[in-house]
Amino acid sequence: MSTFPIPPTLNGYWRDAFNLKQHLQQFLEIKPAELELKFTTALADLAELGRRDFDWEDASKFYRDRVGEAYLFELATWHLTSTDYIGDTLKLIVDNSQGRVLDFGGGIGTHAIASALCPKVSHVVYCDINPINYNFVKHRIRELGLESKISCCTELDPAETFDTITCFDVIEHLPEPSKQLLHFHTILSDEGKMITNWYFSKGLNQEFPFHLDDPKIVDLFFRTLQSNFLEVFHPYFITTRCYRKML
């Protein structure tokens, strides 16, 4: 149980993950029993797909064209079974988000929805290259009445800048994560904050075959992070970190 109070804007997450199960049933047009069965095999199904089809030479194509609904179910399972942990990440978002927010690699939309509910946030841009995730989040936004607060894209406008950048469970999937950090530094406003995490491990039993764990690339990532950003302390017991630009 989280030890930190729940902001009123996040009550919907603790109640039903912003109505996630109903949104999945509507979007996929499947029965509740079938949905529950998908949850039980989600992690194993995605790991098997990764071992069979993933190639770092064409990582973007894998996430865009190959993962299909498997990633949708894996993410949904994680968000439904780790309420307090993810909830503390959402509290961190509420504490720090303001202005224009970019949710990069936004998955099933939980973080974009939480950001949109923050009183200091004017607009959220959800970006994800997976067409199923993209269409699912468009559905969720309509169902939640947030169409005026969240816009969706599969590619960013290079001229756009943001006051807050969120990026969760994405960095370890990129072949050159340090380049993504530098891009974030470029598009983040001088007073802005970046809220992100990473998991540079393939897991104890290779359950994450599509995660980066190359020591040289990981070392470069941390050198890039430490030379371009300063960490902002937060009290939550989570792996997610908050940063501001080093100017």
N, C-alpha and C positions, 0 to 999 in steps of 0.2 A: 504494500500500500504506500503510495506517495506520501511523503511527510509535508509537502508544501500545499497550501490552499489552492483550490481550483478557481481560476478566474471565471466569472459568469459567462463570458463569451465561449468558453470551452465546455460548458455543461453538455452540449450535444455530442461531444466526442466521448465523454465518459458514459453517456447513456447508451449509445449504439454506433460509435465511430462515425458520427455524422450520417447515420442511416445507411451504412455501407452495405449490409446484406440485402436490404430491399433494393438498393440501386443496382447491385450485381444481378439480382433476379430479374429485374425489369430490363436491364441492358442486354443480358445474355438470353433472356426468355427461357429460363430453366426453372425447374421446381426446387423447393427448399431442400429436399432430400438429396437431390443430385448435387446441389451446391455444397452441402456439408461433406459429401463424399470427395469432391474436388479438393476441399480444404485438407483432408487427411493425407492426400498424396502429393500436395503442391510442391513441397521442398524436394522430394525424391524425383518428381517428374522434371523439375527444372534442372536439377543436377545431372540427370541422365541426358537431357537435351544438350547441356553444356559440354559434357564429355564427348558426345557424339558429333556435335556440329560446330562448336566454337573454335574460332581461329583469330588470333590477335591481328593478323594481316587484314582482316575484314570485320573488325569488331562492330562497327556501326551497322553493317548490314545484318549481323546476327540479331542485334537488339531491335532493329527496325522491322526485319522481315521474317525472322526465324522463331523468336520466342513465342509469338502468338499469345494465346490466352494463359499460357503457363506462368508467365511473370505476373499477370494480373492476380491469379489465385495465390501465388507465393506471397506477394505483397499484402494481399487482403488477409491471409492467415496470420502474418506477422502483426498487422495492425489490430487484429481482433483478439490476439492472445497476449499482447504485451502492452496493455492499456496504460498502466502506470508509467512504464519506461518511456513509451512514445509520448505519453501525456506530459511528462516533464520536458521533453523536447519542445512540445507545443507551448508550454509555459515560457520557455526561453524565447520562443518566437514572439509571444505576446509582450514580453518584457522589452524587446529590442527592435521590433519591426516598426517602420514608419515610411511615409511617402510612397514612392513607387517600388514595388517588390518584384524581384525575379525569383521564381521557383524553378531552378534548372534541373532537368531530369526528374520532373515532378511525380512520376509514377501514377498512383491511384488518386492523387489530388488532396490527400489529407492535410499536408502542410500549406498548400495554396488556400484551401478553405479556411484553415485557422488564421492565416495571415489576413485574408479578406475580412474577417470578423474583428480584427484589431482596430480600435478607434483612431489610431494615428496613421493608418494605412489608407492612401488615396486610391491605389489600384494595384492589382497583382497580375503579372504576366506568367502564366504557366507554360513551360516549354518541355516537350518530350518528343523524341523521334519515333517512338513506338506508336503506330496508328491506332492500335486497339486501346492503349492507355489514353491517348489523345481523345478518341471518341467517347470513351467511358467517362472521362472527366468533363467533357462537354455536356454529357447527359446529367452528371451529378450537379453541375452548376445550374442547369435549367431547373432541376428538381428542387434545389435549395433556394432558388430565386436570387442567385448571385451573378447573373449575366452582366449587370452594369458594373460589377466590382472586379471580375476576373475575365481576362481574355486569354486565349490559347493560341499557341503557335508550335510549329515543328522546327523552325529556324528563327534565330534572333535577327532583328534589324540591327546592322552594325553601328547605326548612329544612336541607338538607345542607350541611356544611362539609368542607373538605379540607385535608390537610397538604401536598399536592403537586398542582399542576395542570400537565398537559402539553397542548399545543395546537399541532399541526404542520400547515402548509399549509392553514390554515383562515381566518386573519385577513383575508387578501386577498379572500376570497369573501363577506365580510359587508358589507352596505350601510352599517352604522354600527359600525365596529370599535372605536371609543373606548368605546361603551356596553358592549361585551363585556369590555373591560379593566376597567371599573368594576365589572362584575358579578363578575369573577374576584377583584378586590380585596375584595369583600364576603364571598365564600365561602371565601377562603383564610385559614387560621389565621395568627395573628400571627407565628409562627416559620416559616411555610411558605415554599415556593418555587414559582415559576411558570417553566416551561421552554417556550419558544415560538419561533416564527419567522414570517416573512411575506415576501411577494414582490409588492410593489405595482407590477407591470408586466404589460402584455399580451403581452410577448415581442417579439423582433426582427421576427417575421413574423406577429404577431397570433395566435400559437399558443395564447394564453391569453385568449380574448375575455371570459371570465367573471371575470377578475381586476380588482380595484379599482385605479384609478390617478388618481382625482380629487385634484388637489393640495390643495384645501381640506380634504377629509376626511382625507387622509394627514397633513397638518400637525396637525390636531386629534388624530389618533391619537398622534403623537409627543409633543405637549404633555401629553396625558393620561398617557401612559406615564411621562414624565419627572417628573411631579408626584405620581405615586402609587407608583412602584416604584424601587428601586435595583438596578443591575446587579451581579451576582455574577460575578467573573472566572472563566473556565475556559480551559484551554490548547488546546482542540481547534480545528482550522482548518475551522470550519463556520459557517453563517449563524445557526444556532440560538443563542439567548441564554438566560441564567438570571437570574431576578430574585427579590428579596425585597420585602416590603411596606415602604413608607415610612410609618412610624407617627407 
